[in-house]
Amino acid sequence: MKFLIFTLLTLGTLLLTGCFALPVEEPVLPPPISAVPEMRALRTLEVRRGDVLLSTNPSTQYVPVRQEAMHFTVAGRRIRGVFVSIGDEVKVGDVLAELENPYLFDQLRDAQWDEEWVQLQLTQLNERHTFSLNQAEATGIPIDDSHYLNERSRLQGELGLIRMRIAHIETEIDEMQIRASFDGVVTWVMDFAGVMWSGIGQPVVTISDQGQYVFRLVGRDAETIIIGEYYELTIAGDVFPAVAIDPDAEDIVRPIHTGLVPPPEAFFRLIGDNMPAITGNTFASVFLLHDAARDVIYLPTMLINRVGERTFVQVVEDDIIVIRDIVLGREGNNTTEIIYGLQEGDLVVL
């Protein structure tokens, strides 16, 4: 009996101990609520009428009627200064740049003073001789003019030597200066900073005759140009009217071509009173219209789908997207003419 009671107590103790060892259940979380996303609105494009243009804008470069790169004819001399800037208008004979040599100008000044002094002596000698001749004629007493002849010969010889010296100095000064050889506009100037030295053939200033504003087009687009037709050239964002010209019929210096076959080229001359500022590296784009369809139904080319021989777009009909076959016409740069399949006002899915 006692054994039975002890057994029951032991089992009860083990049972209670095992209940405390059981894991505690975590509270059950409520199920997540998913929100239904809103339907994204379709992006569409309304079909309109307009122009379909196929065009190009090739680049042209300014070609002066006459251009000359000016340089010094002596080397190893310090450059005193360059006196012009790009865009300056110059006249023939204007000094554009000069080498350092102040002594030449002092020598020229002294030689010119010597010339004036000898010329004055010669004038006074002639005046005295004329007075002596008049006096001899009045008195009938002849005079000995050998002194006059010797003195005049000496002064004339001295004057000749002075003038030769002046000419030599002026030649040296000319070599020290760069002068404009014709009326024009400065289109390039060397970077002059610090101490610079001259070199034979080294360009210092470039001047161009801008009596005519001519631009040259090279390449396949030049084959489409019609002489006498009017075109539009864009320079630095501004549009200028121009006419295509025949370079053989006008005084235009054409660039030398060194290849076997010269490339196609065309020339345009700006017209009108409002002319742009031009430099030797001025470029202009010319608008060339190759094909056009006016006032037609059109679409951006990127919206047109092509699968095999089928051409179609996606169109919204009664809030439903449907596929509609279309027939294309002329193709432009970014748009295409629609001959059949769309009407003005239709909505095409982007």
C-alpha contacts under 8 A as a table, 3 or more apart, distances in Angstrom:
res1	aa1	res2	aa2	distance
1	M	4	L	5.16
1	M	5	I	6.40
2	K	5	I	5.16
2	K	6	F	6.22
3	F	6	F	5.17
3	F	7	T	6.18
4	L	7	T	5.10
4	L	8	L	6.28
5	I	8	L	5.22
5	I	9	L	6.32
6	F	9	L	5.20
6	F	10	T	6.22
7	T	10	T	5.18
7	T	11	L	6.27
8	L	11	L	5.20
8	L	12	G	6.14
9	L	12	G	5.04
9	L	13	T	6.19
10	T	13	T	5.15
10	T	14	L	6.31
11	L	14	L	5.17
11	L	15	L	6.11
12	G	15	L	5.08
12	G	16	L	6.25
13	T	16	L	5.27
13	T	17	T	6.22
14	L	17	T	5.11
14	L	18	G	6.21
15	L	18	G	5.25
15	L	19	C	6.47
16	L	19	C	5.28
16	L	20	F	6.72
17	T	20	F	5.44
17	T	21	A	6.71
18	G	21	A	5.12
18	G	22	L	6.73
19	C	22	L	5.50
42	L	349	V	7.10
43	R	349	V	6.03
43	R	350	L	5.61
44	T	347	L	5.72
44	T	348	V	5.25
44	T	349	V	4.39
44	T	350	L	5.23
45	L	347	L	5.40
45	L	348	V	5.12
45	L	349	V	6.43
45	L	350	L	6.61
46	E	344	E	7.60
46	E	345	G	5.41
46	E	346	D	5.61
46	E	347	L	4.63
46	E	348	V	6.38
47	V	297	I	7.17
47	V	298	Y	7.11
47	V	299	L	6.92
47	V	342	L	7.59
47	V	343	Q	6.85
47	V	344	E	5.06
47	V	345	G	5.01
47	V	346	D	5.25
47	V	347	L	6.25
47	V	348	V	7.09
48	R	297	I	5.98
48	R	298	Y	6.71
48	R	299	L	7.99
48	R	344	E	5.07
48	R	345	G	6.37
49	R	295	D	5.61
49	R	296	V	5.00
49	R	297	I	4.51
49	R	298	Y	6.25
49	R	344	E	6.69
50	G	294	R	6.44
50	G	295	D	4.49
50	G	296	V	5.39
50	G	297	I	6.58
50	G	298	Y	6.85
51	D	292	A	6.98
51	D	293	A	5.64
51	D	294	R	4.46
51	D	295	D	5.25
51	D	296	V	6.31
51	D	298	Y	7.88
52	V	292	A	5.57
52	V	293	A	5.05
52	V	294	R	6.48
52	V	296	V	7.58
52	V	298	Y	7.17
52	V	330	R	7.37
52	V	331	E	7.01
52	V	332	G	5.35
52	V	333	N	7.99
52	V	335	T	6.07
52	V	336	T	6.43
52	V	337	E	6.49
53	L	289	L	7.20
53	L	290	H	7.87
53	L	291	D	6.05
53	L	292	A	4.56
53	L	293	A	6.63
53	L	331	E	7.66
53	L	332	G	4.70
53	L	333	N	6.43
53	L	335	T	7.74
54	L	289	L	6.16
54	L	290	H	5.58
54	L	291	D	5.04
54	L	292	A	6.15
54	L	331	E	6.97
54	L	332	G	4.10
54	L	333	N	5.08
55	S	287	F	7.07
55	S	288	L	5.45
55	S	289	L	4.40
55	S	290	H	5.40
55	S	291	D	7.05
55	S	332	G	7.47
55	S	333	N	6.65
56	T	287	F	6.19
56	T	288	L	5.33
56	T	289	L	6.77
56	T	290	H	7.72
57	N	285	S	5.52
57	N	286	V	5.24
57	N	287	F	4.86
57	N	288	L	6.21
58	P	217	L	7.63
58	P	221	D	7.36
58	P	285	S	5.48
58	P	286	V	5.87
58	P	287	F	7.39
58	P	288	L	7.99
59	S	217	L	6.77
59	S	283	F	6.63
59	S	284	A	5.69
59	S	285	S	4.39
59	S	286	V	6.52
60	T	215	F	5.78
60	T	216	R	5.17
60	T	217	L	4.64
60	T	218	V	7.39
60	T	283	F	5.58
60	T	284	A	5.15
60	T	285	S	5.85
60	T	286	V	7.07
61	Q	215	F	5.14
61	Q	216	R	5.31
61	Q	217	L	6.92
61	Q	281	N	7.12
61	Q	282	T	6.06
61	Q	283	F	4.47
61	Q	284	A	6.27
62	Y	213	Y	7.32
62	Y	214	V	5.84
62	Y	215	F	4.27
62	Y	216	R	6.35
62	Y	278	I	7.83
62	Y	279	T	7.97
62	Y	280	G	6.84
62	Y	281	N	6.93
62	Y	282	T	5.61
62	Y	283	F	6.14
62	Y	284	A	7.75
63	V	213	Y	7.67
63	V	214	V	5.50
63	V	215	F	5.39
63	V	216	R	6.37
63	V	253	V	7.67
63	V	254	R	7.85
63	V	280	G	7.85
64	P	67	Q	6.08
64	P	208	S	5.96
64	P	209	D	6.01
64	P	210	Q	6.14
64	P	212	Q	7.39
64	P	213	Y	7.06
64	P	214	V	6.50
64	P	252	I	7.40
64	P	253	V	7.26
65	V	208	S	7.47
65	V	209	D	5.79
65	V	210	Q	6.78
65	V	211	G	7.40
65	V	212	Q	6.70
65	V	214	V	7.55
65	V	251	D	6.59
65	V	252	I	4.79
65	V	253	V	5.64
66	R	208	S	5.67
66	R	209	D	5.06
66	R	210	Q	7.88
66	R	252	I	7.43
66	R	253	V	6.43
67	Q	206	T	7.11
67	Q	207	I	5.82
67	Q	208	S	4.27
67	Q	209	D	6.25
68	E	206	T	5.65
68	E	207	I	5.68
68	E	208	S	6.54
69	A	203	P	5.68
69	A	204	V	7.19
69	A	205	V	5.92
69	A	206	T	4.24
69	A	207	I	6.64
70	M	178	I	6.81
70	M	180	A	7.99
70	M	203	P	5.66
70	M	204	V	5.90
70	M	205	V	5.24
70	M	206	T	5.79
70	M	207	I	7.72
71	H	178	I	6.72
71	H	199	G	7.98
71	H	200	I	6.92
71	H	201	G	5.68
71	H	202	Q	5.66
71	H	203	P	4.82
71	H	204	V	5.34
71	H	205	V	7.04
72	F	75	A	7.42
72	F	175	E	6.65
72	F	176	M	7.06
72	F	177	Q	7.12
72	F	178	I	6.43
72	F	198	S	6.60
72	F	199	G	6.73
72	F	200	I	5.82
72	F	201	G	6.83
72	F	202	Q	7.28
72	F	203	P	7.99
72	F	204	V	7.81
73	T	175	E	5.93
73	T	176	M	7.97
73	T	199	G	7.61
73	T	200	I	5.23
73	T	201	G	7.16
74	V	77	R	7.21
74	V	175	E	6.65
74	V	176	M	7.56
74	V	198	S	6.88
74	V	199	G	6.57
74	V	200	I	5.68
75	A	197	W	7.48
75	A	198	S	4.94
75	A	199	G	4.32
75	A	200	I	5.39
76	G	197	W	5.65
76	G	198	S	5.31
76	G	199	G	6.32
77	R	99	L	6.43
77	R	100	E	6.97
77	R	197	W	5.34
77	R	198	S	5.27
78	R	99	L	5.74
78	R	100	E	5.45
78	R	195	V	7.07
78	R	196	M	5.87
78	R	197	W	4.44
78	R	198	S	6.24
79	I	82	V	7.91
79	I	97	A	7.86
79	I	98	E	6.14
79	I	99	L	4.24
79	I	100	E	5.62
79	I	195	V	7.34
79	I	196	M	5.51
79	I	197	W	5.48
79	I	198	S	6.24
80	R	97	A	7.65
80	R	98	E	5.53
80	R	99	L	4.69
80	R	100	E	4.57
81	G	97	A	5.68
81	G	98	E	5.69
81	G	99	L	7.00
81	G	192	F	7.70
82	V	96	L	6.08
82	V	97	A	4.23
82	V	98	E	6.67
82	V	192	F	7.18
83	F	95	V	7.50
83	F	96	L	5.35
83	F	97	A	5.64
84	V	88	D	6.43
84	V	96	L	5.93
84	V	97	A	7.73
84	V	186	V	7.42
84	V	189	V	7.69
85	S	88	D	5.73
85	S	186	V	6.67
85	S	188	W	7.74
85	S	189	V	6.48
86	I	185	V	7.79
86	I	186	V	5.03
86	I	187	T	5.16
86	I	188	W	5.66
86	I	189	V	6.42
86	I	279	T	7.20
87	G	185	V	5.89
87	G	186	V	5.22
87	G	187	T	6.10
87	G	277	A	7.22
87	G	278	I	7.30
87	G	279	T	7.00
88	D	185	V	5.61
88	D	186	V	5.35
89	E	183	D	7.68
89	E	184	G	5.86
89	E	185	V	4.44
89	E	186	V	6.42
90	V	94	D	6.40
90	V	180	A	6.91
90	V	183	D	5.72
90	V	184	G	5.55
90	V	185	V	5.96
90	V	186	V	7.29
91	K	94	D	5.66
91	K	180	A	6.51
91	K	182	F	6.30
91	K	183	D	4.35
91	K	184	G	6.64
92	V	179	R	7.29
92	V	180	A	4.87
92	V	181	S	5.12
92	V	182	F	4.35
92	V	183	D	5.09
93	G	179	R	5.12
93	G	180	A	5.05
93	G	181	S	6.27
93	G	182	F	7.53
94	D	179	R	5.20
94	D	180	A	5.33
95	V	98	E	7.46
95	V	177	Q	6.59
95	V	178	I	5.80
95	V	179	R	4.44
95	V	180	A	6.65
96	L	177	Q	7.40
96	L	178	I	5.41
96	L	179	R	5.48
96	L	180	A	6.71
96	L	205	V	7.37
97	A	177	Q	5.74
97	A	178	I	5.17
97	A	179	R	7.39
97	A	204	V	7.86
98	E	176	M	5.61
98	E	177	Q	4.34
98	E	178	I	6.30
99	L	176	M	4.97
99	L	177	Q	6.34
99	L	198	S	7.76
100	E	176	M	7.64
101	N	104	L	6.05
101	N	105	F	7.76
101	N	176	M	7.82
102	P	105	F	5.59
102	P	106	D	6.72
103	Y	106	D	5.03
103	Y	107	Q	6.10
104	L	107	Q	5.02
104	L	108	L	6.09
104	L	169	I	6.66
104	L	172	E	7.76
104	L	173	I	6.87
105	F	108	L	4.96
105	F	109	R	6.14
105	F	173	I	7.81
106	D	109	R	5.11
106	D	110	D	6.23
107	Q	110	D	5.16
107	Q	111	A	6.08
107	Q	169	I	7.49
108	L	111	A	5.09
108	L	112	Q	6.13
108	L	166	I	6.21
108	L	169	I	6.22
108	L	170	E	7.39
109	R	112	Q	5.17
109	R	113	W	6.29
110	D	113	W	5.10
110	D	114	D	6.26
111	A	114	D	4.99
111	A	115	E	6.17
111	A	162	I	6.45
111	A	163	R	7.98
111	A	165	R	7.25
111	A	166	I	6.13
112	Q	115	E	4.94
112	Q	116	E	6.24
112	Q	166	I	7.12
113	W	116	E	5.12
113	W	117	W	6.21
114	D	117	W	5.06
114	D	118	V	6.19
114	D	162	I	7.15
115	E	118	V	5.35
115	E	119	Q	5.98
115	E	159	L	6.24
115	E	162	I	6.14
115	E	163	R	7.07
116	E	119	Q	5.07
116	E	120	L	6.09
117	W	120	L	5.08
117	W	121	Q	6.33
118	V	121	Q	4.99
118	V	122	L	6.15
118	V	155	L	6.53
118	V	158	E	7.50
118	V	159	L	6.22
119	Q	122	L	5.09
119	Q	123	T	6.16
119	Q	159	L	7.11
120	L	123	T	5.07
120	L	124	Q	6.18
121	Q	124	Q	5.13
121	Q	125	L	6.06
121	Q	155	L	7.68
122	L	125	L	5.01
122	L	126	N	6.25
122	L	152	R	6.62
122	L	155	L	6.32
122	L	156	Q	7.60
123	T	126	N	5.23
123	T	127	E	6.22
124	Q	127	E	5.00
124	Q	128	R	6.20
125	L	128	R	5.21
125	L	129	H	6.17
125	L	148	Y	7.35
125	L	152	R	7.30
126	N	129	H	5.03
126	N	130	T	6.05
127	E	130	T	5.09
127	E	131	F	6.24
128	R	131	F	5.04
128	R	132	S	6.19
129	H	132	S	5.01
129	H	133	L	6.21
129	H	145	D	7.88
129	H	148	Y	6.92
130	T	133	L	5.14
130	T	134	N	6.30
131	F	134	N	5.18
131	F	135	Q	6.19
132	S	135	Q	5.05
132	S	136	A	6.08
132	S	143	I	7.53
133	L	136	A	5.05
133	L	137	E	6.13
133	L	143	I	7.48
134	N	137	E	5.12
134	N	138	A	6.20
135	Q	138	A	5.06
135	Q	139	T	6.16
136	A	139	T	5.16
136	A	140	G	5.37
136	A	141	I	5.06
136	A	142	P	5.58
136	A	143	I	6.54
137	E	140	G	5.14
137	E	141	I	7.11
137	E	142	P	7.71
144	D	147	H	7.35
145	D	148	Y	5.06
145	D	149	L	6.24
146	S	149	L	5.07
146	S	150	N	6.14
147	H	150	N	5.19
147	H	151	E	6.03
148	Y	151	E	5.18
148	Y	152	R	5.91
149	L	152	R	5.13
149	L	153	S	6.06
150	N	153	S	5.14
150	N	154	R	6.19
151	E	154	R	5.03
151	E	155	L	6.13
152	R	155	L	5.14
152	R	156	Q	5.99
153	S	156	Q	5.16
153	S	157	G	6.06
154	R	157	G	5.15
154	R	158	E	6.13
155	L	158	E	4.99
155	L	159	L	5.97
156	Q	159	L	4.95
156	Q	160	G	6.08
157	G	160	G	5.07
157	G	161	L	6.33
158	E	161	L	5.17
158	E	162	I	6.26
159	L	162	I	5.09
159	L	163	R	6.17
160	G	163	R	5.15
160	G	164	M	6.19
161	L	164	M	5.05
161	L	165	R	6.22
162	I	165	R	5.01
162	I	166	I	6.17
163	R	166	I	4.89
163	R	167	A	6.10
164	M	167	A	5.07
164	M	168	H	6.17
165	R	168	H	5.05
165	R	169	I	6.18
166	I	169	I	5.10
166	I	170	E	6.06
167	A	170	E	5.07
167	A	171	T	6.13
168	H	171	T	5.09
168	H	172	E	6.34
169	I	172	E	5.03
169	I	173	I	6.17
170	E	173	I	4.89
170	E	174	D	6.06
171	T	174	D	5.02
171	T	175	E	6.34
172	E	175	E	5.08
172	E	176	M	6.37
173	I	176	M	4.86
173	I	177	Q	6.35
174	D	177	Q	5.13
174	D	178	I	7.29
175	E	178	I	7.48
180	A	183	D	7.17
180	A	207	I	7.69
182	F	209	D	7.87
183	D	209	D	6.79
184	G	207	I	5.96
184	G	208	S	5.24
184	G	209	D	4.54
184	G	210	Q	6.28
185	V	207	I	5.33
185	V	208	S	5.34
185	V	209	D	6.45
185	V	210	Q	6.75
186	V	189	V	7.48
186	V	205	V	7.13
186	V	206	T	5.86
186	V	207	I	4.35
186	V	208	S	6.39
186	V	279	T	7.65
187	T	205	V	7.87
187	T	206	T	5.68
187	T	207	I	5.56
187	T	208	S	6.45
187	T	278	I	7.35
187	T	279	T	4.48
187	T	280	G	5.02
188	W	205	V	5.73
188	W	206	T	4.96
188	W	207	I	7.12
188	W	279	T	7.09
188	W	280	G	6.59
189	V	204	V	5.96
189	V	205	V	4.63
189	V	206	T	6.48
190	M	203	P	7.27
190	M	204	V	5.14
190	M	205	V	6.40
192	F	196	M	7.03
193	A	196	M	7.19
198	S	202	Q	7.42
199	G	202	Q	5.29
203	P	206	T	7.36
208	S	280	G	7.93
209	D	212	Q	7.63
210	Q	213	Y	6.06
212	Q	269	R	6.92
212	Q	270	L	7.67
213	Y	269	R	5.46
213	Y	270	L	5.49
214	V	267	F	6.64
214	V	268	F	5.50
214	V	269	R	4.41
214	V	270	L	6.56
215	F	267	F	5.60
215	F	268	F	5.18
215	F	269	R	6.44
215	F	283	F	8.00
215	F	284	A	7.65
216	R	265	E	6.87
216	R	266	A	5.81
216	R	267	F	4.61
216	R	268	F	6.55
217	L	221	D	7.88
217	L	222	A	6.09
217	L	265	E	5.35
217	L	266	A	5.06
217	L	267	F	6.16
218	V	221	D	7.45
218	V	222	A	6.02
218	V	263	P	6.56
218	V	264	P	5.77
218	V	265	E	4.36
218	V	266	A	6.62
219	G	222	A	5.60
219	G	223	E	7.67
219	G	263	P	6.19
219	G	264	P	5.33
219	G	265	E	6.26
220	R	223	E	5.59
220	R	224	T	7.73
220	R	264	P	6.30
221	D	224	T	5.65
221	D	225	I	7.30
222	A	225	I	5.44
222	A	264	P	5.74
222	A	265	E	5.10
222	A	266	A	5.20
223	E	264	P	6.25
223	E	265	E	7.31
223	E	266	A	7.71
225	I	229	E	7.91
225	I	244	A	7.19
225	I	266	A	6.75
226	I	229	E	5.67
226	I	244	A	6.67
227	I	243	V	7.61
227	I	244	A	4.77
227	I	245	I	5.29
227	I	246	D	6.40
228	G	243	V	5.98
228	G	244	A	5.24
228	G	245	I	6.14
229	E	243	V	5.75
229	E	244	A	5.77
230	Y	241	P	7.12
230	Y	242	A	5.72
230	Y	243	V	4.46
230	Y	244	A	6.48
231	Y	241	P	6.07
231	Y	242	A	5.22
231	Y	243	V	5.93
231	Y	244	A	7.38
231	Y	286	V	7.03
231	Y	287	F	6.80
231	Y	288	L	7.57
232	E	239	V	6.38
232	E	240	F	5.75
232	E	241	P	4.84
232	E	242	A	5.84
232	E	286	V	5.75
232	E	287	F	5.76
233	L	239	V	5.61
233	L	240	F	5.26
233	L	241	P	6.32
233	L	242	A	6.67
233	L	284	A	5.90
233	L	285	S	5.51
233	L	286	V	4.47
233	L	287	F	6.59
234	T	237	G	5.88
234	T	238	D	5.36
234	T	239	V	4.38
234	T	240	F	6.23
234	T	284	A	5.32
234	T	285	S	5.21
234	T	286	V	6.42
235	I	238	D	5.26
235	I	239	V	6.42
235	I	240	F	7.60
235	I	276	P	7.72
235	I	283	F	6.79
235	I	284	A	4.83
235	I	285	S	6.93
236	A	284	A	7.69
240	F	270	L	6.79
240	F	271	I	7.70
240	F	275	M	7.95
241	P	270	L	5.93
241	P	271	I	5.90
241	P	272	G	7.29
242	A	268	F	5.96
242	A	269	R	5.31
242	A	270	L	4.19
242	A	271	I	5.37
243	V	268	F	5.40
243	V	269	R	5.48
243	V	270	L	6.60
243	V	271	I	7.15
244	A	266	A	7.29
244	A	267	F	5.77
244	A	268	F	4.42
244	A	269	R	6.51
245	I	266	A	7.70
245	I	267	F	5.68
245	I	268	F	5.76
245	I	269	R	6.78
246	D	249	A	5.47
246	D	250	E	6.70
246	D	266	A	7.91
246	D	267	F	6.99
247	P	250	E	5.26
247	P	251	D	7.20
247	P	252	I	5.98
247	P	254	R	7.73
247	P	267	F	6.71
248	D	251	D	7.57
248	D	252	I	7.67
257	H	262	P	6.29
258	T	262	P	7.97
259	G	262	P	6.30
270	L	275	M	7.71
272	G	275	M	7.30
278	I	281	N	8.00
278	I	282	T	5.97
279	T	282	T	5.36
289	L	292	A	7.48
291	D	332	G	7.61
292	A	330	R	7.68
292	A	332	G	7.45
293	A	296	V	6.61
293	A	330	R	6.78
293	A	337	E	7.39
296	V	337	E	6.50
296	V	338	I	7.56
297	I	337	E	5.90
297	I	338	I	5.43
297	I	339	I	7.17
297	I	342	L	7.57
297	I	343	Q	7.10
297	I	344	E	6.77
298	Y	335	T	6.54
298	Y	336	T	5.45
298	Y	337	E	4.35
298	Y	338	I	5.18
299	L	303	L	7.06
299	L	304	I	7.71
299	L	335	T	5.56
299	L	336	T	5.60
299	L	337	E	6.72
299	L	338	I	7.09
300	P	303	L	5.81
300	P	304	I	7.51
300	P	334	N	5.94
300	P	335	T	4.30
300	P	336	T	6.30
301	T	304	I	5.61
301	T	334	N	5.76
301	T	335	T	4.86
301	T	336	T	5.56
302	M	305	N	7.92
302	M	334	N	7.86
303	L	313	V	6.92
303	L	350	L	6.54
304	I	311	T	7.04
304	I	312	F	6.25
304	I	313	V	5.61
305	N	311	T	5.69
305	N	312	F	5.33
305	N	313	V	5.92
306	R	309	E	7.13
306	R	310	R	5.79
306	R	311	T	4.63
306	R	312	F	6.62
307	V	310	R	5.26
307	V	311	T	6.52
310	R	325	D	7.28
311	T	325	D	5.79
311	T	326	I	5.90
311	T	327	V	7.12
312	F	323	I	6.57
312	F	324	R	5.39
312	F	325	D	4.15
312	F	326	I	5.32
313	V	323	I	5.86
313	V	324	R	5.56
313	V	325	D	6.61
313	V	326	I	7.30
313	V	348	V	6.94
313	V	349	V	7.74
314	Q	321	I	6.33
314	Q	322	V	5.68
314	Q	323	I	4.69
314	Q	324	R	6.23
314	Q	348	V	5.77
314	Q	349	V	5.47
315	V	321	I	5.60
315	V	322	V	5.40
315	V	323	I	6.21
315	V	324	R	6.67
315	V	346	D	7.22
315	V	347	L	5.70
315	V	348	V	4.52
315	V	349	V	5.78
316	V	319	D	5.80
316	V	320	I	5.40
316	V	321	I	4.57
316	V	322	V	6.25
316	V	346	D	7.72
316	V	347	L	5.69
316	V	348	V	6.46
316	V	349	V	6.89
317	E	320	I	5.15
317	E	321	I	6.25
317	E	322	V	6.78
321	I	349	V	7.91
324	R	341	G	6.81
325	D	341	G	6.11
326	I	338	I	6.89
326	I	339	I	7.50
326	I	340	Y	5.45
326	I	341	G	4.40
326	I	342	L	7.01
327	V	338	I	5.97
327	V	339	I	5.41
327	V	340	Y	4.91
327	V	341	G	6.51
328	L	336	T	6.94
328	L	337	E	5.82
328	L	338	I	4.75
328	L	339	I	5.53
328	L	340	Y	7.23
329	G	336	T	6.77
329	G	337	E	4.74
329	G	338	I	5.68
329	G	339	I	5.62
330	R	336	T	5.97
330	R	337	E	5.27
331	E	334	N	7.88
331	E	335	T	6.30
331	E	336	T	4.39
331	E	337	E	6.26
332	G	335	T	5.14
332	G	336	T	5.72
338	I	341	G	7.24
338	I	342	L	6.94
339	I	342	L	7.93
342	L	346	D	6.64
343	Q	346	D	5.81
